Amino acid sequence: MVMAGLERADKGTVKAAGQELGAMNEDELARFRGQNVGIIFQSFHLVPNMTALENVAVPLELSGDPKAFERAKEELEAVGLGHRLNHYPTQLSGGEQQRVAVARALVTDPEILIADEPTGNLDETTGEQIIELMFNAQERKNTTLVLVTHDPSLADRCQRKIRVHSGTIDEETPAVREVRAR
């Protein structure tokens, strides 16, 4: 929540995508999120009276992108939902709703993709599909994936692990540094 600029740090400095978040006001934080961060929540957070296409287009519409619906459609197709564009969240399974949430988080081509327990509300098979989708999207979009999970096997797939206990870093693995052109 702090890295995404949704909450303020109690102490210390938070830098994300090369910017110090503590110095930003709420409007600046909102712009920062819109330009740099995609968030996948455990409970989807889809707008119930909007179709899958409309849900994914929202961040683009807010930024004034004239091709919002075209780009949203492409992202939904990339997550395997090209055939469900005009369905409302209640007409989608939990896995499909999470795919819509993934598409919405990725549609702005964020530098940072934050996934907060993205499989917590899904069965094991669907959860595995969502994880594969996120790791593939990370590679396809060349984005940094920050994954919050209680699942040790999922954490083992990450290049770096930071274990937090009661709000304090308990254990940290060294970062594997890869430099890729963006």
DODRENDO-356876 format. One record per residue (C-alpha): residue in three letters; x, y, z. Coordinates in Angstrom, 3 decimals, always signed. Example, Ala and Ser with C-alpha at 12.3 -4.5 7.8 and 13.67 -1.06 7.14 Angstrom:
REM DODRENDO-356876
['Ala',[+12.300,-4.500,+7.800]]
['Ser',[+13.670,-1.060,+7.140]]
REM end
This chain:
REM DODRENDO-356876
['Met',[+0.000,+0.000,+0.000]]
['Val',[+2.882,+2.359,+0.807]]
['Met',[+4.815,+1.511,-2.364]]
['Ala',[+1.703,+2.153,-4.438]]
['Gly',[+1.165,+5.538,-2.800]]
['Leu',[-2.144,+4.452,-1.279]]
['Glu',[-0.877,+4.902,+2.279]]
['Arg',[+1.837,+7.086,+3.807]]
['Ala',[+4.916,+5.620,+5.473]]
['Asp',[+5.144,+6.185,+9.241]]
['Lys',[+8.868,+6.814,+8.930]]
['Gly',[+11.684,+6.541,+6.431]]
['Thr',[+11.759,+7.270,+2.724]]
['Val',[+9.868,+5.456,-0.009]]
['Lys',[+11.167,+5.659,-3.555]]
['Ala',[+9.355,+3.917,-6.364]]
['Ala',[+9.949,+4.280,-10.095]]
['Gly',[+12.674,+6.772,-9.245]]
['Gln',[+10.382,+9.121,-7.327]]
['Glu',[+10.114,+9.893,-3.624]]
['Leu',[+6.506,+9.330,-2.627]]
['Gly',[+6.589,+11.061,+0.764]]
['Ala',[+7.086,+14.460,-0.860]]
['Met',[+3.999,+14.130,-3.065]]
['Asn',[+0.531,+15.509,-2.320]]
['Glu',[-2.586,+13.416,-3.019]]
['Asp',[-2.991,+14.677,-6.613]]
['Glu',[+0.654,+13.940,-7.378]]
['Leu',[+0.329,+10.478,-5.855]]
['Ala',[-2.738,+9.802,-7.998]]
['Arg',[-0.820,+10.853,-11.125]]
['Phe',[+2.152,+8.743,-10.033]]
['Arg',[-0.086,+5.678,-9.648]]
['Gly',[-1.778,+6.274,-12.978]]
['Gln',[+1.532,+6.550,-14.798]]
['Asn',[+3.668,+4.001,-12.963]]
['Val',[+1.717,+1.456,-10.934]]
['Gly',[-0.727,-1.327,-11.739]]
['Ile',[-2.417,-2.992,-8.768]]
['Ile',[-4.063,-6.415,-8.612]]
['Phe',[-6.098,-6.834,-5.436]]
['Gln',[-7.169,-10.114,-3.847]]
['Ser',[-10.840,-9.179,-4.091]]
['Phe',[-10.766,-7.896,-7.714]]
['His',[-12.370,-4.460,-7.064]]
['Leu',[-14.275,-4.412,-10.354]]
['Val',[-17.032,-1.847,-10.882]]
['Pro',[-20.207,-3.999,-10.883]]
['Asn',[-22.246,-1.926,-13.355]]
['Met',[-19.437,-1.826,-15.940]]
['Thr',[-18.543,-4.514,-18.482]]
['Ala',[-15.139,-6.183,-18.514]]
['Leu',[-14.129,-3.855,-21.360]]
['Glu',[-15.286,-0.754,-19.469]]
['Asn',[-13.516,-1.868,-16.265]]
['Val',[-10.213,-2.264,-18.116]]
['Ala',[-10.626,+1.008,-20.034]]
['Val',[-11.193,+3.112,-16.875]]
['Pro',[-7.546,+3.979,-16.096]]
['Leu',[-6.964,+4.913,-19.732]]
['Glu',[-10.091,+7.045,-19.875]]
['Leu',[-9.016,+8.851,-16.708]]
['Ser',[-5.704,+9.708,-18.366]]
['Gly',[-7.470,+10.947,-21.509]]
['Asp',[-6.280,+8.180,-23.843]]
['Pro',[-8.365,+8.408,-27.056]]
['Lys',[-7.724,+4.703,-27.760]]
['Ala',[-8.837,+3.538,-24.303]]
['Phe',[-11.325,+0.926,-25.505]]
['Glu',[-9.072,-0.356,-28.274]]
['Arg',[-6.191,-0.860,-25.831]]
['Ala',[-8.539,-2.380,-23.215]]
['Lys',[-9.791,-4.884,-25.778]]
['Glu',[-6.207,-5.848,-26.689]]
['Glu',[-5.330,-6.393,-23.028]]
['Leu',[-8.438,-8.502,-22.414]]
['Glu',[-7.548,-10.597,-25.454]]
['Ala',[-4.010,-11.006,-24.069]]
['Val',[-5.436,-12.510,-20.839]]
['Gly',[-7.782,-14.818,-22.758]]
['Leu',[-11.014,-12.863,-22.334]]
['Gly',[-11.597,-11.499,-25.824]]
['His',[-14.882,-13.410,-25.893]]
['Arg',[-16.133,-11.862,-22.605]]
['Leu',[-15.695,-8.135,-23.344]]
['Asn',[-19.326,-7.201,-22.778]]
['His',[-19.960,-9.313,-19.689]]
['Tyr',[-20.505,-7.766,-16.278]]
['Pro',[-18.559,-8.977,-13.212]]
['Thr',[-21.544,-10.998,-11.933]]
['Gln',[-21.549,-12.867,-15.250]]
['Leu',[-17.896,-13.884,-14.847]]
['Ser',[-16.311,-16.605,-12.739]]
['Gly',[-13.829,-15.644,-9.996]]
['Gly',[-10.920,-16.520,-12.265]]
['Glu',[-12.356,-14.446,-15.099]]
['Gln',[-12.895,-11.507,-12.743]]
['Gln',[-9.261,-11.744,-11.635]]
['Arg',[-8.172,-11.835,-15.308]]
['Val',[-10.114,-8.611,-15.846]]
['Ala',[-8.323,-7.144,-12.813]]
['Val',[-4.960,-8.255,-14.241]]
['Ala',[-5.797,-6.692,-17.613]]
['Arg',[-6.846,-3.453,-15.913]]
['Ala',[-3.582,-3.349,-13.941]]
['Leu',[-1.502,-3.947,-17.080]]
['Val',[-3.327,-1.785,-19.624]]
['Thr',[-1.346,+1.352,-18.737]]
['Asp',[+2.003,-0.465,-19.204]]
['Pro',[+3.075,+0.227,-15.599]]
['Glu',[+6.686,+0.133,-14.473]]
['Ile',[+5.551,-1.587,-11.273]]
['Leu',[+2.870,-4.260,-11.027]]
['Ile',[+1.761,-4.892,-7.450]]
['Ala',[-0.200,-8.069,-6.767]]
['Asp',[-1.629,-8.354,-3.250]]
['Glu',[-2.555,-12.003,-2.598]]
['Pro',[-3.893,-12.276,-6.174]]
['Thr',[-4.927,-15.929,-5.780]]
['Gly',[-6.441,-15.699,-2.294]]
['Asn',[-10.051,-15.909,-3.509]]
['Leu',[-9.454,-18.557,-6.174]]
['Asp',[-9.327,-22.342,-6.276]]
['Glu',[-5.895,-23.931,-6.735]]
['Thr',[-6.149,-24.565,-10.497]]
['Thr',[-7.472,-21.096,-11.283]]
['Gly',[-4.900,-19.580,-8.947]]
['Glu',[-2.095,-21.315,-10.851]]
['Gln',[-3.486,-19.955,-14.130]]
['Ile',[-3.534,-16.409,-12.729]]
['Ile',[+0.052,-16.765,-11.472]]
['Glu',[+1.245,-17.948,-14.892]]
['Leu',[-0.635,-15.065,-16.476]]
['Met',[+1.054,-12.537,-14.159]]
['Phe',[+4.580,-13.883,-14.665]]
['Asn',[+4.039,-14.012,-18.443]]
['Ala',[+2.678,-10.464,-18.396]]
['Gln',[+5.661,-9.327,-16.332]]
['Glu',[+7.962,-10.620,-19.038]]
['Arg',[+5.800,-9.390,-21.936]]
['Lys',[+5.444,-5.886,-20.471]]
['Asn',[+8.969,-5.794,-18.978]]
['Thr',[+7.604,-4.598,-15.649]]
['Thr',[+8.678,-5.106,-12.051]]
['Leu',[+6.330,-7.499,-10.275]]
['Val',[+5.919,-7.007,-6.524]]
['Leu',[+4.009,-9.957,-5.185]]
['Val',[+2.541,-10.180,-1.683]]
['Thr',[+1.841,-13.778,-0.749]]
['His',[+1.694,-16.255,+2.113]]
['Asp',[+2.435,-19.110,-0.310]]
['Pro',[+6.109,-20.179,+0.026]]
['Ser',[+6.109,-22.044,-3.309]]
['Leu',[+4.882,-18.926,-5.094]]
['Ala',[+7.470,-16.776,-3.302]]
['Asp',[+10.158,-19.216,-4.479]]
['Arg',[+9.399,-18.239,-8.079]]
['Cys',[+10.463,-14.648,-7.389]]
['Gln',[+13.959,-13.292,-7.973]]
['Arg',[+14.036,-11.640,-4.560]]
['Lys',[+12.140,-12.430,-1.365]]
['Ile',[+11.533,-10.173,+1.595]]
['Arg',[+9.841,-11.789,+4.562]]
['Val',[+7.923,-9.367,+6.761]]
['His',[+6.782,-10.229,+10.268]]
['Ser',[+4.649,-7.783,+12.278]]
['Gly',[+5.569,-4.927,+9.969]]
['Thr',[+9.339,-5.485,+10.198]]
['Ile',[+11.648,-7.097,+7.642]]
['Asp',[+12.493,-10.472,+9.124]]
['Glu',[+14.545,-12.013,+6.325]]
['Glu',[+15.712,-10.893,+2.900]]
['Thr',[+17.326,-12.685,-0.025]]
['Pro',[+19.814,-10.754,-2.148]]
['Ala',[+18.405,-9.094,-5.240]]
['Val',[+19.051,-10.738,-8.559]]
['Arg',[+19.832,-7.766,-10.741]]
['Glu',[+18.731,-7.864,-14.348]]
['Val',[+18.965,-4.781,-16.482]]
['Arg',[+16.537,-4.770,-19.380]]
['Ala',[+15.768,-2.045,-21.841]]
['Arg',[+12.290,-0.685,-21.480]]
REM end
